[in-house]
Each structure stands twice: as structure tokens, then as C-alpha cells.
Amino acid sequence: MSESAGTANRLEREWPLWEVFVRPNRGLSHVHAGSLHAPDTEIALQNARDLYTRRGEGVSIWVVASTDIHASSPDEKDSLFTPANDKVYRHPTFYTASDGVPHL
Amino acid sequence: MTGTAASPTDTASVAADRGAVAEYALRLGDDALIAAQRWGEWISRAPELEEDVALGNIGLDELGQARSLLSFAGSILGRTEDELAYFRSDLEFRCCHLVALPRGDFADAVARLTVFAAYQLELYSALLSSTEPTIAAIAAKAVKEVRYHLEHGTSWTVRLGDGTPESKIRMTAALDRLWPYVAELFDTDDLEQQLVADGVAVDSSTLRDPAVGRITAILAEAGLELPSAPRVRGGGRVGRPSEHLGYLLAELQVLARQHPGATW
């Protein structure tokens, strides 16, 4: 009882979690790099700089509160993703290149 | 130097100048080295893992500055950076007392980070135009690092000063403990003035207004007052080291002294 109360107290006091996205030097979009704890956005950005861009990996950082990320459930994997595989016309390999387009 | 040939006196004065330059580089390098050692002590002791890494990185920045400055001093003195770091006694170090102060609590770390970074930012900004190319080059790299240190210190000063009643009390107490050691950063002496005339060094006393101005603005944002505690005597630049320096050096130097030339 007291132990679980202590854990709850600790979790409450712990800094919130943030997801870090870094845009690499040669990339066009931000890529998820990892997560970290920080008390607010400004410190989160500073910590992200220390944890994920120490070796000159990026040119831009986004941080997003983890609680603001809404993820698909693994249980929905079949209904969400499987149909794509049996719709062959969605894939470029379904189509043959015309003879008149040699460089396609 | 109006004569056509350099007299022995001229040669001697040039040599003395190089000695002064080396001494000046030791002052800056020792500040950075001892600051780095203290920041390293924070690893595993900060409030969160992320802050361990932040303070550790800041320590590594300082260590990089120390290595460049001690190597440069060593190139004049005929000693390596390791010899200067590991085989000098506390009386031979030239760092200010502020950097050697014991680690303290997290508020002490935030106060020291903010104040020392404000000083270093003004120092390195001024040294960008040093006539000594190596010092100017080191300053060019360091100025970007300490700007980030100040940013990080500012963020935390504002959060602790303008946070809870408890954090405000502790931040105020930390600033009061630190303040007596701040004045020494802006002390100047004959050696420095000689190098100022040569364009090598910056007059430390001219850094006071801009650095304290920065600190005052940060404290105002944090709802804190600039402390008014009287200064301690100082003397770190001329071989009257902090009472805490010897203990710090014992830990810093023990491995190199017990196993000279050890590598891994």
C-alpha cells in the first residue's frame, strides 16, 4: 500500500515525457529520434539538443508531449494495414512500362 | 624597436611576452578545466537523467576549451597539456575561486552556470579580436558553446526563481553563497594589462558591466534580486588558490600520478 502510494507520488513528480523529432542535415522531414523527460517545452528542446544532436545530426528539432501523440492500436493491425497487400494495383510493380517511355 | 638590429634586450622582452601569453592562457584554461571537473561531478546526481547529460555536456565543452588553452600554453612553456593538468600543484594553478567551489545543490549549479557563462560569453566575445591567432580561434569555438550554457542556465534560473516558494528560497540562497566569488572574475593586474596593450588579452574589469548586466536581466525575469554580499579576497590568478582546489585536484590527478603515462 505504502509502496504503491510512493510509486504514484514519484510518477506524479516525474517530469512529463516528450517525443523528439529531428530533421537530418540531408532530410526533408523530421524523423522520430526518441523520447526524453523535461518539465516544459523549452527545457525539452535543450535536452533534445543534448541527447539527440550531439554529433551534428540535425538542423531542426521538434518536441511533442507524448500525451498528445495518438497511436494506432496493434490490435487493429489487420484491419488497418493488411488490405493494402491484396490490392495489387496500389503498387507500382502492377504496371508495365510502355515501350515509348524508355527512361521510366 | 626603432633600431635596425634586435638587441639582446629586445629578444628578452619578446620572450617575456610569450611567457605572459602562456600565463594568460593558463588562467583561462585552468578556469575551464576546473569548471569541467565540477560539472562532471553532476553526472548521476542531477534531478533527472536528462539534466545529468546536459551538465555533463557542458563539462565536456569546458574540457575542450581547457585542452586547447593548456596545449597552447604548453607549446610556449615546453610542456604537454597532460603535464599541465595532472602534474601541477594547487599553488601552480591559475583558476579563480568560483570554479573550485564545492558542487552544492542543484540551485548552486544553476547559479554558477548562469553567472560563469555570462562572464565567459563576454570574455570570449571580446577575445574574438585578440591579436594572438590561437586565442582568437579558441574564442571563436568557445563563444558558441558558452552561449548555449547561458541559455540553459537562464532557463533554470527563471524556473527556480519563479517556481515554487521552496525553489525560490533555494535559488536565492545559492546566489547569496556564490556572489562573494564573482568579483574576482573581473579583477585585472599588471600582467593582463601588459597583454591588453599588445591586443592579446581583454581587460577583465571591462567585462563587469556587460556580464553583470546580463545576470541582472536574467534575475529580474526570474523575480530575483542581485545579491549584494561583499567579495572574498580571491587571488586564484596569482597562486593563492581556493581552499577547495587541492581536494578537487587530488581526485582529478590521482590516476595520472599513480600510473604515469597510463593509456587505455
Interface residues (C-beta under 8 A of the other chain):
Chain A: E14 W15 L36 H37 A38 P39 D40 E42 I43 Q46 N47 R49 D50 L51 R54
Chain B: E48 L49 E50 E51 V53 A54 N57 Y148 E151 H152 S155 W156 R159
